[in-house]
Amino acid sequence: MTSLSAGEGAPIDILIVGAGPAGLTAGMYLARYRRDVRIVHDGRSRALWVPRSRNIPGFPDGIVGADLIVRMSDHATRYGAEIVEGRVVEIARDEDRALFRARLDSGAVIAARGLILATGVDTNLARLDSGDHQAAVRSGVLRYCPICDGFEHSDQRIAVLGSDLHGAAEAMFLRQYSRDVTLIPKWQVALTDKPRGELAASGVDVLEGRVLRLEATEEAMFVAIEGEAAPRRFDTLYPAFGSTPRSELAAMLGPLTDPNGCIPFSAFSDGLLPGVYAAGDVLEGLDQISVATGQGAMAATRLHNWLRDQDGHVMADQK
Ligand SMILES: Cc1cc2nc3c(=O)[nH]c(=O)nc-3n(C[C@H](O)[C@H](O)[C@H](O)COP(=O)(O)OP(=O)(O)OC[C@H]3O[C@@H](n4cnc5c(N)ncnc54)[C@H](O)[C@@H]3O)c2cc1C
């Protein structure tokens, strides 16, 4: 910890790591609680990938993810939150538990009384053999979140890339939207008879041949399958490879992650780790913008009240 204190400024009330929907909501709430709050981020919000989200309450015509982040950043800074670009590479807590110290890749150190981790997850991406990955996401021929945009592909030809139960479950979910759903194994199908039977009963096709090539154009995704003469054309393809939580910072503070690297919500109750909260995708649960904003508001309010309590500003019978 002492090694972390070189280059440190005056302590602030709260440090938030992450400027996605969770961190920015928490920052806006805390600024409105008149807290000295700094949000540090390294530009990797998954919301920046969202071509146009149509399931955010209040935006029936949808909103582009990057525009949402600009609006939310403006909202937080307008009330006094400070947003700083940089990667937090190390985090620790004083032995007397008074301050957290975070070191950035620039070498700067931020000391704070409270901490919110809103670091999100990394989507495990598919590799395209032809076509630009980002352009394919923007045009909607490549998708990563059936809950977010399955509706947009109602009655279209949908492929799910994945050979395990996760892929099977995603294909079954998308079957609500279209009769034409095909599960394509990346290497070989790793399903027992039971899920195969369930997929067959609900009308999901399962291909056995390995994928040789993925090619995105502006209008469609072409998938070349081993043993087939011509590539198959789909309106969209959902890789079902899951995601990897960005929970390294949480792990530096204690044993707070589950075997999948996710942070259980309960790990952040005051009793277990006072002064630390987490919000958004990095927590186990539903990875959605509305959930992230709700958890950001909750984390901010609980942390604000925790600090009030530390300072003797909470009535004893309200604790
Ligand atoms: C293609 C796509 C489409 C989607 N469409 C929708 C949709 O339509 N509707 C919907 O509700 N959801 C959608 N989602 C999911 C949505 O983007 C996420 O649920 C949401 O962004 C989660 O917010 P978050 O704040 O938890 O994490 P993120 O938005 O991922 O933000 C994480 C933040 O943490 C920062 N960070 C991480 N580690 C560090 C570090 N060590 N130092 C500094 N900064 C760090 C990152 O830079 C980033 O600012 C979509 C996701 C994808 C990939």
The ligand as an SDF file (V2000), in Angstrom:
LIG
                    3D

 53 58  0  0  0  0  0  0  0  0999 V2000
  -23.3920   -5.4280  -29.3350 C   0  0  0  0  0  0  0  0  0  0  0  0
  -24.1000   -5.1620  -28.0230 C   0  0  0  0  0  0  0  0  0  0  0  0
  -25.4020   -4.7000  -28.0430 C   0  0  0  0  0  0  0  0  0  0  0  0
  -26.0770   -4.4530  -26.8350 C   0  0  0  0  0  0  0  0  0  0  0  0
  -27.3560   -3.9820  -26.8910 N   0  0  0  0  0  0  0  0  0  0  0  0
  -27.9970   -3.6950  -25.7390 C   0  0  0  0  0  0  0  0  0  0  0  0
  -29.3490   -3.1950  -25.7550 C   0  0  0  0  0  0  0  0  0  0  0  0
  -29.9360   -2.9700  -26.8180 O   0  0  0  0  0  0  0  0  0  0  0  0
  -29.9550   -2.9810  -24.5620 N   0  0  0  0  0  0  0  0  0  0  0  0
  -29.3410   -3.2200  -23.3580 C   0  0  0  0  0  0  0  0  0  0  0  0
  -29.9410   -2.9940  -22.2990 O   0  0  0  0  0  0  0  0  0  0  0  0
  -28.0690   -3.6860  -23.3180 N   0  0  0  0  0  0  0  0  0  0  0  0
  -27.3780   -3.9180  -24.4710 C   0  0  0  0  0  0  0  0  0  0  0  0
  -26.0970   -4.4240  -24.4180 N   0  0  0  0  0  0  0  0  0  0  0  0
  -25.4700   -4.6460  -23.0900 C   0  0  0  0  0  0  0  0  0  0  0  0
  -24.9960   -3.3170  -22.4850 C   0  0  0  0  0  0  0  0  0  0  0  0
  -24.0810   -2.7000  -23.3550 O   0  0  0  0  0  0  0  0  0  0  0  0
  -24.3800   -3.5560  -21.1190 C   0  0  0  0  0  0  0  0  0  0  0  0
  -25.3030   -4.2450  -20.2850 O   0  0  0  0  0  0  0  0  0  0  0  0
  -24.0030   -2.2450  -20.4400 C   0  0  0  0  0  0  0  0  0  0  0  0
  -23.0710   -1.5180  -21.2160 O   0  0  0  0  0  0  0  0  0  0  0  0
  -23.4130   -2.5540  -19.0540 C   0  0  0  0  0  0  0  0  0  0  0  0
  -23.0240   -1.3650  -18.4340 O   0  0  0  0  0  0  0  0  0  0  0  0
  -21.8280   -1.3580  -17.3630 P   0  0  0  0  0  0  0  0  0  0  0  0
  -21.7120    0.0590  -16.9440 O   0  0  0  0  0  0  0  0  0  0  0  0
  -22.0250   -2.4130  -16.3590 O   0  0  0  0  0  0  0  0  0  0  0  0
  -20.5240   -1.8140  -18.1880 O   0  0  0  0  0  0  0  0  0  0  0  0
  -19.8150   -1.1360  -19.5170 P   0  0  0  0  0  0  0  0  0  0  0  0
  -20.8140   -0.3020  -20.2020 O   0  0  0  0  0  0  0  0  0  0  0  0
  -19.1960   -2.2450  -20.2270 O   0  0  0  0  0  0  0  0  0  0  0  0
  -18.7430   -0.1900  -18.8410 O   0  0  0  0  0  0  0  0  0  0  0  0
  -17.6190   -0.6990  -18.1710 C   0  0  0  0  0  0  0  0  0  0  0  0
  -16.6580    0.4500  -17.9140 C   0  0  0  0  0  0  0  0  0  0  0  0
  -15.5740    0.0080  -17.0860 O   0  0  0  0  0  0  0  0  0  0  0  0
  -14.3480    0.5290  -17.6110 C   0  0  0  0  0  0  0  0  0  0  0  0
  -13.2470   -0.2820  -17.0760 N   0  0  0  0  0  0  0  0  0  0  0  0
  -13.1540   -1.6260  -16.9210 C   0  0  0  0  0  0  0  0  0  0  0  0
  -12.0060   -1.9780  -16.3170 N   0  0  0  0  0  0  0  0  0  0  0  0
  -11.3530   -0.8140  -16.0760 C   0  0  0  0  0  0  0  0  0  0  0  0
  -10.1090   -0.4910  -15.4800 C   0  0  0  0  0  0  0  0  0  0  0  0
   -9.2980   -1.4390  -14.9620 N   0  0  0  0  0  0  0  0  0  0  0  0
   -9.7210    0.8250  -15.4290 N   0  0  0  0  0  0  0  0  0  0  0  0
  -10.5240    1.7900  -15.9160 C   0  0  0  0  0  0  0  0  0  0  0  0
  -11.7240    1.5490  -16.4930 N   0  0  0  0  0  0  0  0  0  0  0  0
  -12.1210    0.2630  -16.5670 C   0  0  0  0  0  0  0  0  0  0  0  0
  -14.5630    0.5240  -19.1180 C   0  0  0  0  0  0  0  0  0  0  0  0
  -13.6780    1.4020  -19.7760 O   0  0  0  0  0  0  0  0  0  0  0  0
  -16.0170    1.0330  -19.1690 C   0  0  0  0  0  0  0  0  0  0  0  0
  -16.0280    2.4510  -19.0940 O   0  0  0  0  0  0  0  0  0  0  0  0
  -25.4070   -4.6810  -25.5920 C   0  0  0  0  0  0  0  0  0  0  0  0
  -24.0860   -5.1560  -25.5810 C   0  0  0  0  0  0  0  0  0  0  0  0
  -23.4240   -5.3950  -26.7920 C   0  0  0  0  0  0  0  0  0  0  0  0
  -22.0050   -5.8860  -26.7550 C   0  0  0  0  0  0  0  0  0  0  0  0
  1  2  1  0
  2  3  1  0
  2 52  2  0
  3  4  2  0
  4  5  1  0
  4 50  1  0
  5  6  2  0
  6  7  1  0
  6 13  1  0
  7  8  2  0
  7  9  1  0
  9 10  1  0
 10 11  2  0
 10 12  1  0
 12 13  2  0
 13 14  1  0
 14 15  1  0
 14 50  1  0
 15 16  1  0
 16 17  1  0
 16 18  1  0
 18 19  1  0
 18 20  1  0
 20 21  1  0
 20 22  1  0
 22 23  1  0
 23 24  1  0
 24 25  2  0
 24 26  1  0
 24 27  1  0
 27 28  1  0
 28 29  2  0
 28 30  1  0
 28 31  1  0
 31 32  1  0
 32 33  1  0
 33 34  1  0
 33 48  1  0
 34 35  1  0
 35 36  1  0
 35 46  1  0
 36 37  1  0
 36 45  1  0
 37 38  2  0
 38 39  1  0
 39 40  1  0
 39 45  2  0
 40 41  1  0
 40 42  2  0
 42 43  1  0
 43 44  2  0
 44 45  1  0
 46 47  1  0
 46 48  1  0
 48 49  1  0
 50 51  2  0
 51 52  1  0
 52 53  1  0
M  END
$$$$
